[in-house]
Structures are given as C-alpha cells and as structure tokens.
C-alpha cells in the first residue's frame, strides 16, 4: 500500500489543512503525541507515515482520511456537484433507495 501513496502530496495537504486552521506544527504535534520536527518532516514528504498517524492527524484537523490521502474535498461545492452528476440519471426506484441509504448513513455521526 505504501508504494502507491504520494507522501509529498499527503504532507502538502496536511500543511494546507493545518495552516487553514491557523494551527502550528507544535500544536498539531501535541494533539497527536509526537514532535514538531516529525510533523515538519511529514509535511515535507520525508516520512512514509503509517495509516495510524494519518488517522490521528485527520482527527486532529477534523477532516477525513480521504482528504489527506487522496485530496478529496467534501467540504466544497465540487463534492456536491459530483454527487448531483451521479444521481441525475437515476430512476425513481434508485432515488428512493438512495434516500433510504442517506437516512441510514445520517444516523451514524
């Protein structure tokens, strides 16, 4: 799995989300229990970080793991447009099934 991940891109995304939240490397490092130097090296793409660390960082930054690993931004209109394009051609039966699934998903916050 690690061979497929772009750790420089992940590091850049971590830095972007961290700075968007006006959080220092020191503050992030304290939240996940590591050193500021380690966060710096992650952001520069020098470390092949473990999924556990990515998960901790995502939680500390209040974003999804997908946002860090793959760059998905589900907080923008882009995500809504993707979803809308997927459902445009659905049948009424499919739309009802989708509504039921959304209702179920919303129960798990």
Secondary structure, 3 states (H helix, E strand, C coil): CHHHCCHHHHHHHHHHHHHHCCCCHHHHHHHHCCCHHHHHHHHCCCCCCCHHHHHHHHHHHCCCHHHHHCCCCCCCHHHHHHHHHHHCCCCHHHHHHHHHHHHHHHCCC
